[in-house]
Amino acid sequence: MSKLNIVDEDDNVIGIEDRKKAKKESFYRVSALWVTNSRGEILLARRHRSKTHDPLKWGPAVSGTVEAGESYEENILKEAEEELGLKNIHPKIGPKIKMEVEYHYFVQWFTLGIEKDASDFEIQEDEVVEIKWFPKKDLISELQNSSENFTPGLRAVSKLFLGE
């Protein structure tokens, strides 16, 4: 069973807990990757139906819970390789957001520009059902009209990345 860093309200590590035993009111860490291309499209992933958090909702192209002893950056590089087959990438650090929804966590965002067709990624099928490039205006419209189809984390950060 994996272990998580439990953090305080300022994202300072205050303990380690088994993933399954971490309380809903405990804060933990998540990393996420905002992927774009030169056409201004955003790559999103539909989460697998077996996920405990937000199954079948569209979320960031890559995301993962940071394990104990792992940094945000180490986690996003590991997750990018596992979930999309991306190796030797150099994402830029983005905003960090404190989320207090059903679960409490900090999400450290990273950004990456890449030129690949959705079919060229090697998706991890037990994590991701599908991936899709969304044109910016279509994503803005869908977030406004069908926000229930997207994860809370993606909805929270969309204004920062989309300028809407």
Sequence and secondary structure as in RCSB ss.txt:
>XXXX:A:sequence
MSKLNIVDEDDNVIGIEDRKKAKKESFYRVSALWVTNSRGEILLARRHRSKTHDPLKWGPAVSGTVEAGESYEEN
ILKEAEEELGLKNIHPKIGPKIKMEVEYHYFVQWFTLGIEKDASDFEIQEDEVVEIKWFPKKDLISELQNSSENF
TPGLRAVSKLFLGE
>XXXX:A:secstr
  EEEEE TTS EEEEEEGGG  TTSEEEEEEEEEE TTSEEEEEEE TT SSSTT EEESEEEE BTT  HHHH
HHHHHHHHH   S   EEEEEEEEESSSEEEEEEEEEE    GGGS   TTTEEEEEEEEHHHHHHHHHH GGGB
 HHHHHHHHHHH  
